[in-house]
Amino acid sequence: MPDRLRIYCTECDGGRGIWKRIDENRQLLEFLQNERPALLERFPFIETWIGNQDIFLMNLLLLMELPLKPEWVGDRKFPREWPGNPCIEGAYMEFSSSKISGEHDD
């Protein structure tokens, strides 16, 4: 199963995979910030919803030990930086091989 999941996360969407999903999620928040700031002010939970999706996708990327950006990107910023509340980035988990395998740091 992990091999199929890894292939899906790296090869779907024309090879842009999970990184494209992260980028488009962040692009949606940027759009709302720029084009509909009153909506976000009236319903601040919208940013939380989008942020929770970002947390899930980033943690999945980290859990699968994928790079933060794919090699084919080069020097471009892709996926774009998280444009919202910085506390969202604080919810990204740190995964190491030992934590994934269930080993303990002694």
N, C-alpha and C positions, 0 to 999 in steps of 0.2 A: 504493500500500500504506500509506504513513504516514497518509493521511487516514482510511482504514478503521480502522487501529489506534487513532488518536486518538479517533474516534467510539466505538469499542468501549470504550476506557479511560474515557471520560467518560459514556457513555450506558447501559452495561450495569447490571444490578441496579437497575432502576427509576430510573436517572439518578444513582445514587450511585457508580457506576463503581469505579475503582481505589482511591478513598479509602475505600470500604466494605471492600474487600479488606484494605487496610492496617489499618484499625480493627479488623476481626474477628481478624486475625492477632495484633495486640497484646492484644486482649481474651482470646484463648486463653492467652497467657502470663500475664496477670493472674489468670485463673481458676486456672491451675496454681499460681501463687505463693500464692494465698489458700486454695485448697481442697486442694491436694496438694503442699505444699512438700517433703515427704519424697521424693516422686517426683523432683523436680528436684534434690534433694541427692544422691540415689542415682545419677541419670542426668543429669549436668549438660549433656551434649551435646544434650539436648532444647531447652534455651534457645538453643544454637547453631543448631540446625535452624530454629527459629522466627525467630531473628535473621537468618539467611541469607535467608529468605523476605522479611523486612522490608527488607533491603538491596536485594534484587532489585526489589521493588515500588517502593521510594523512588527508586532510580536510574532505573527506567523512567519514573516520574512526572517526574523532573528532566530526563531526556533528551528527553522529549516537550514540555518547557517548559510543563507544566501547573502551576497554582498549588498551593501546599502544602495548601490546603484550598479546596473549591469555594465559589463566591460564595453559594450558597443556605444555607450553614451559619450565616452571621451571626457572632455573637460566641461561639458554642459551640466547645468544644474537640473538633473532629472533623477528621481522625482524632485519637484520643487520643494522648498522648505515648508514646514507647517506654518501657515499664516495666522493662526489663531492664538488662543490663550496658551502661554508657555507651559502651564501645568499639564497639558496633554502630553508633551514630550517627556515629562517626568514619569509618566505611566508606562513608558516602553520598558520592557523587562530585559534583564541581562541573562542570556543563556550561554552556558559553556557546555562543552562535551560531557564533563563530569556530571553536571546537573541534569542533562538530558538522559544519560545512562543510569542515573540514580545513585552514582557514587557520591561520597561525602568528602569534603575538603577537611583533612586532618592535619 
